[in-house]
Amino acid sequence: MKLNFSADAQKNHDSFSFCMCVRSEMSDLSVALQDCMVALDLFLRNEFDEALTRLKSRSKDSMYHALTYATILEMQAMMTFDLEDILAAGNTMKEAQAVCQSVITFVSSPEELHAEVCYAECLLQRAALTFLQDENMISFIKGGMKVRNSFQIYKELHTILKSASYVHGDNHGHFEGGVKLGVGAFNLMLSLLPTRTLRLLEFVGFSGNKEFGLQQLQEGSAEQTFRSFLCNMLLLCYHTFMSFILGTGEGDVEDAEKLLQPYLKKYPKGSIFLFFAGRIEEIKGNLDAAIKRFEECCEVQQHWKQFHHMCYWELMWCFTYKKHWKMAYFYADLLSKENAWSKATYAYMKAAYLSMLSREECQPFGENEVALFRQVPSLKQKIAGKSLPTEKFAIRKARRYNTDNAIPLPAPPLEMMYIWNGYTVIGKHKDLTEGMLKTLDEAQQTLEQHPRTEFTTDDQCVVSLLKGLCLKHLGFKEEAEHYFTLVLCNESQIKYDHYLVPNALLEHGLLCLEQGRIEEAIKLLETAKQNYKNYSMESRTHFRIQAALHKARGTAMNGDHCSPSSP
């Protein structure tokens, strides 16, 4: 279902307008837009201070300067997850809203329309910050007023844009780009939500269609306007991150490369673009090329360490996929010292990597896995009042180390790899997948050689799920199905890792989908969705189930998705 624009949208247009006087110094849209695009160009060339200084000078009286300034600060907050950065970005975005609001009048002048699209974008970006902080979307729903207002404004502006009475002004392209960004972002984000959340949102007037959202963003990205860059970034984020972390890896890597190439050509040293270039190589399975890109991204600028931290995270995973545990530990350690996002997760990953090394190999690092695992619960933090799901997972897994004779986890980096959908990445390369399977075989042998404990069934099921994934990617479908079924057969014996059963159903369903067993796939996916709750990483699993069901039902309709029509 795409955005449903009502026939009464124009009549309701004034309902969200505010009667304020237009400030004379803000009237020259062309000059303001041109100046903001110059500032954006500086930012993309890694000249961050110059860009921010240029924008801040007019952020109190120009809506586009205020919006762009707040957008860059929000990008910074999203990269650091530092509480001060988050608060600063939120306050600056509120101030930008106030500047936009001061321009909005009862008369739909070109400047007023731009103010409304900027106002809606402020609301949307605040919602996006909440979305990244809370995968459960509870805050997203509770903060529904600003989300709903933004949604409603975009609906009505889209109606105005399509109306016969609308006159194209000098800055029409920038206005249209803003509407496409908002309409596309809403459709795409809402289409990713689990059905139960989407149902609640639709009840209050929200709906989303992924194909239509992607189309709007692609159109917005193709034009040379102020919003082209943001449309492009959102598409790149979807194809290279969201589709993996919150989906089944269905992003279009070829599209991502096409989107990135013009920017990489224009900004060969641009940190953002080097980062995405690395991520694209990573998800293609070209790990050495990815590592080179991420290292280059770190070398080209030293001012914004946030870009370094994003690269460290990806480098950690690249070396994990290569089973270079010492290098993976090195980057987890850097993150634990420099980045505030999740100290508990970083400590867990450091411990996980050390657990893959011998005692002698661990000595140079001056740390041991048991002490690190025991630290994990004490490092728990809350962002916007919510604990991170990945931290909760790490804390639950680390609990077993609180006893004197701790039972070690079996291959913990490989389990966390699954949480971040890493098997979809390594599955593209036979040698990497075979390497992981060998490690899992060794873990299984270790479990079989030791006396049974209260953790044995859980640990065996972890290994079974991960072996099933490796075997699926290697083409051994029957063996993979056997291991997924093995997890389900042991459901009643699992004591702690209750996330394993719904995820085994999910993976079994995806396997059936690959084999064309559509009805069976849908049944398994529906079982995973309906029959399980209150387990680790539940929201992330539901996002993936939603993506898998969307794929399955699309395939059931001969795989033909209707081209999205205009609303």
URHUQUI-V851067 format. One record per helix or strand of 3 or more residues. SS is the DSSP state (~ for helix, > for strand). FROM is the first residue (numbers start at 1). TO is the last residue. If there is no record, write none. Layout:
SS:FROM:TO
SS:FROM:TO
This chain:
~:11:16
~:24:26
~:29:44
~:48:56
~:63:80
~:83:101
~:110:133
~:138:142
~:144:162
~:172:192
~:195:203
~:210:222
~:228:245
~:253:266
~:271:283
~:287:300
~:305:321
~:325:338
~:343:354
~:359:365
~:369:379
~:389:402
~:412:419
~:422:426
~:430:449
~:456:473
~:477:489
~:491:493
~:499:514
~:518:530
~:538:556
